[in-house]
Amino acid sequence: MKHRVHRFDIKMTRDQDKLEEFLNGLEGEVVAIIPNVAPVIFSLHPHVNFLLIVEKVG
C-alpha cells in the first residue's frame, strides 16, 4: 500500500466546511489526522494552524 500525506491549512473556528469537502474528495482511506498545535505567545490557549492528513491509496 502507498500513502499520501496532505497538508491542510486551517483556522479551526471557520474552516469546518472546507475540511469536510476536502475529506470527502479524497480517493483513498484516511489513516490519520495529525494536528500541528502551535503555542501563542500572549495567550494561554494554543491553536491548530494546519493538519497533516495521511491517506492510504491503491
C-alpha positions as CSV (number, residue, x, y, z in Angstrom):
1,M,0.0,0.0,0.0
2,K,1.1,3.5,-0.7
3,H,0.3,6.5,1.5
4,R,-0.1,10.2,0.7
5,V,0.4,13.0,3.2
6,H,-1.6,16.2,2.7
7,R,-1.1,19.5,4.5
8,F,-4.4,21.3,5.1
9,D,-4.0,24.9,6.4
10,I,-6.9,25.5,8.8
11,K,-8.5,28.1,11.0
12,M,-10.4,25.9,13.4
13,T,-13.2,28.4,14.0
14,R,-14.3,28.8,10.4
15,D,-12.9,26.0,8.1
16,Q,-15.1,23.1,9.1
17,D,-16.9,23.1,5.8
18,K,-13.7,23.3,3.8
19,L,-12.2,20.4,5.8
20,E,-15.4,18.3,5.2
21,E,-15.2,19.0,1.5
22,F,-11.5,18.1,1.3
23,L,-12.0,14.8,3.2
24,N,-15.0,13.8,1.1
25,G,-12.9,14.4,-2.1
26,L,-10.1,12.0,-1.2
27,E,-9.8,8.9,-3.2
28,G,-8.4,6.6,-0.5
29,E,-8.9,5.8,3.1
30,V,-8.0,8.4,5.8
31,V,-5.5,6.7,8.1
32,A,-4.7,9.6,10.4
33,I,-5.3,13.3,11.0
34,I,-2.4,14.9,12.8
35,P,-2.9,18.5,14.1
36,N,0.0,20.9,14.4
37,V,-0.6,22.6,17.7
38,A,1.3,25.9,17.9
39,P,1.7,27.9,21.1
40,V,0.5,31.5,21.1
41,I,3.0,33.8,22.9
42,F,0.5,36.2,24.6
43,S,-2.3,33.6,25.2
44,L,-2.8,30.7,27.4
45,H,-4.6,28.7,24.7
46,P,-2.6,27.1,21.9
47,H,-4.1,26.8,18.4
48,V,-4.0,24.4,15.4
49,N,-2.7,26.1,12.3
50,F,-2.6,23.1,10.0
51,L,-3.4,19.4,9.8
52,L,-1.4,16.6,8.2
53,I,-3.8,14.1,6.7
54,V,-2.5,10.6,5.9
55,E,-4.4,8.8,3.1
56,K,-3.9,5.2,2.1
57,V,-4.2,4.8,-1.6
58,G,-4.0,1.9,-4.0
